[in-house]
Amino acid sequence: MFLISIKKISVIKMPGFKETYDAIKADINNGEKNFNVVCEMLPEGMQVECTMGAKPFKVLIDAPPGLDGTNEGPSPLLIILTAVGACIVAVTKFWAKIMDIKIEKLTVYSRGHINLGAIFGIDENMLPGYDKLEPIIRIKADAPKEKVEEMMEKVLSHCPIITNMGGATPIKPKIEIK
């Protein structure tokens, strides 16, 4: 004789965009979130394992061989360009829902220019980071050009990565020496 125990499994339904948007619109405090990422140096090349989110997601960051990396993952600089492009896509999708625009195709080409000599301190007058960030956004939608332009103005003025990259958020490192 076998005894079978059946437990009721609770499935938590995550809210959709509309529910989230409506909850935040009703009370701005419903939009409060904290995000945390842990980046740990690995022994090979310039590899860094980054763990993020509740799932959790893991991303391997590295560098090309000419910068002492193993080329097993994108560099932090490529991740910046990725974050810019991905954020523009995500925020465009949000605004398309808000403005009832159907996007047929959306591609962001993130471009950045940097001189690595600045990172190495060879020229202290140069910016040790991207001196140009130029995302190119190609969009096709079912709305008139003027409405898409209005939406894209909203996107670019509300994109958190663009806001943060523009220097709006101070970065205040804390160093703990063990």
C-alpha positions as CSV (number, residue, x, y, z in Angstrom):
1,M,0.0,0.0,0.0
2,F,1.3,3.4,-1.0
3,L,0.4,6.6,0.8
4,I,0.3,9.6,-1.4
5,S,0.3,13.0,0.1
6,I,-0.8,15.9,-2.1
7,K,0.0,19.4,-1.0
8,K,-1.7,22.4,-2.4
9,I,0.9,24.4,-4.2
10,S,0.4,28.1,-4.0
11,V,1.2,30.0,-7.2
12,I,2.0,33.6,-6.7
13,K,0.7,35.6,-9.6
14,M,3.1,38.4,-10.4
15,P,1.3,41.6,-11.4
16,G,1.4,42.6,-15.0
17,F,2.5,46.0,-16.3
18,K,-0.9,47.6,-16.0
19,E,-1.4,46.5,-12.4
20,T,2.1,47.7,-11.5
21,Y,1.6,51.0,-13.3
22,D,-1.9,51.5,-11.7
23,A,-0.5,50.7,-8.2
24,I,2.3,53.2,-8.5
25,K,0.0,55.8,-10.0
26,A,-2.3,55.4,-7.0
27,D,0.6,55.7,-4.5
28,I,4.0,56.7,-5.7
29,N,5.5,54.8,-2.7
30,N,4.5,51.6,-4.4
31,G,7.3,52.3,-6.8
32,E,10.1,52.1,-4.2
33,K,12.6,49.3,-5.0
34,N,16.2,48.5,-4.0
35,F,18.4,46.5,-6.3
36,N,21.6,44.8,-5.3
37,V,24.4,43.1,-7.4
38,V,27.4,41.3,-6.0
39,C,30.6,41.3,-8.2
40,E,33.3,38.9,-7.2
41,M,36.8,38.6,-8.7
42,L,37.6,35.2,-10.2
43,P,41.2,33.9,-10.5
44,E,41.3,33.7,-14.3
45,G,42.3,36.8,-16.3
46,M,40.0,39.7,-15.6
47,Q,37.0,37.6,-14.9
48,V,34.3,38.8,-12.5
49,E,31.2,36.9,-11.6
50,C,28.2,39.1,-11.0
51,T,25.2,37.8,-9.2
52,M,21.9,39.8,-9.3
53,G,18.2,39.5,-8.6
54,A,16.1,37.1,-6.6
55,K,16.3,34.3,-9.2
56,P,19.5,34.8,-9.1
57,F,21.0,35.7,-12.5
58,K,24.8,35.3,-13.0
59,V,26.8,37.1,-15.6
60,L,30.5,36.6,-16.3
61,I,32.3,39.8,-17.0
62,D,35.8,39.7,-18.5
63,A,38.1,41.6,-20.9
64,P,39.8,40.8,-24.2
65,P,43.3,39.2,-24.1
66,G,45.0,42.5,-24.9
67,L,43.8,43.8,-21.5
68,D,44.8,40.6,-19.6
69,G,41.4,39.0,-20.0
70,T,40.3,35.6,-21.2
71,N,37.6,36.9,-23.5
72,E,35.0,34.6,-21.8
73,G,32.5,37.4,-21.3
74,P,31.8,41.0,-22.2
75,S,33.9,43.8,-20.7
76,P,32.4,46.2,-18.2
77,L,32.5,48.8,-21.0
78,L,30.4,46.6,-23.2
79,I,27.9,46.0,-20.4
80,I,27.5,49.8,-20.1
81,L,26.5,50.0,-23.8
82,T,24.3,46.9,-23.3
83,A,22.6,48.6,-20.4
84,V,22.0,51.8,-22.4
85,G,20.4,49.9,-25.3
86,A,18.4,47.5,-23.2
87,C,17.0,50.3,-21.0
88,I,16.0,52.3,-24.0
89,V,14.1,49.2,-25.4
90,A,12.4,48.5,-22.0
91,V,11.4,52.1,-21.3
92,T,10.1,52.4,-24.9
93,K,8.0,49.4,-24.4
94,F,6.6,50.9,-21.1
95,W,5.8,54.2,-22.9
96,A,4.2,52.4,-25.8
97,K,1.8,50.7,-23.4
98,I,1.1,54.0,-21.7
99,M,0.5,55.8,-25.0
100,D,-1.3,52.9,-26.7
101,I,1.3,52.6,-29.5
102,K,2.0,49.2,-31.1
103,I,5.7,48.8,-31.8
104,E,6.4,46.7,-34.8
105,K,10.2,46.8,-34.7
106,L,12.7,48.4,-32.3
107,T,16.5,48.1,-32.4
108,V,19.1,50.1,-30.5
109,Y,22.6,50.3,-31.7
110,S,24.7,51.4,-28.7
111,R,28.0,53.1,-29.7
112,G,30.7,54.4,-27.4
113,H,34.1,55.9,-27.8
114,I,36.9,55.6,-25.3
115,N,40.6,56.0,-25.1
116,L,42.1,53.3,-22.8
117,G,45.1,55.5,-22.1
118,A,43.0,57.6,-19.8
119,I,42.1,54.5,-17.7
120,F,45.8,53.7,-17.4
121,G,46.6,57.2,-16.3
122,I,48.8,57.9,-19.4
123,D,47.0,61.2,-20.0
124,E,45.3,62.7,-16.9
125,N,43.5,65.3,-19.1
126,M,41.5,62.6,-20.8
127,L,38.2,61.3,-19.5
128,P,38.7,57.7,-18.2
129,G,35.4,56.5,-19.6
130,Y,33.3,56.9,-22.7
131,D,33.7,60.4,-24.0
132,K,30.9,59.7,-26.5
133,L,27.8,57.5,-26.0
134,E,25.6,57.6,-29.1
135,P,22.8,55.1,-29.1
136,I,21.0,54.9,-32.5
137,I,17.3,54.0,-32.1
138,R,15.4,52.5,-35.1
139,I,11.7,52.2,-34.5
140,K,8.7,51.2,-36.6
141,A,5.3,51.7,-35.0
142,D,1.6,51.9,-35.9
143,A,1.3,55.5,-34.9
144,P,1.9,58.8,-36.7
145,K,5.5,60.1,-36.7
146,E,4.6,63.0,-34.4
147,K,3.2,60.6,-31.8
148,V,6.2,58.3,-32.0
149,E,8.5,61.3,-31.6
150,E,6.5,62.4,-28.5
151,M,6.8,58.9,-27.1
152,M,10.6,58.9,-27.7
153,E,11.0,62.3,-26.0
154,K,9.3,60.7,-22.9
155,V,11.5,57.6,-23.2
156,L,14.8,59.5,-23.4
157,S,13.8,61.9,-20.6
158,H,12.7,59.0,-18.3
159,C,15.2,56.3,-19.1
160,P,17.0,55.5,-15.8
161,I,20.3,54.4,-17.4
162,I,20.5,57.6,-19.5
163,T,19.7,59.6,-16.3
164,N,22.3,57.9,-14.3
165,M,24.9,58.0,-17.1
166,G,24.3,61.7,-17.3
167,G,25.6,62.2,-13.8
168,A,22.3,62.7,-12.0
169,T,23.0,60.1,-9.4
170,P,26.1,60.5,-7.3
171,I,28.2,57.4,-6.9
172,K,29.7,57.2,-3.4
173,P,32.0,54.2,-3.0
174,K,32.8,52.9,0.5
175,I,36.0,51.1,0.9
176,E,36.3,48.3,3.5
177,I,39.9,47.0,3.9
178,K,40.1,43.5,5.5
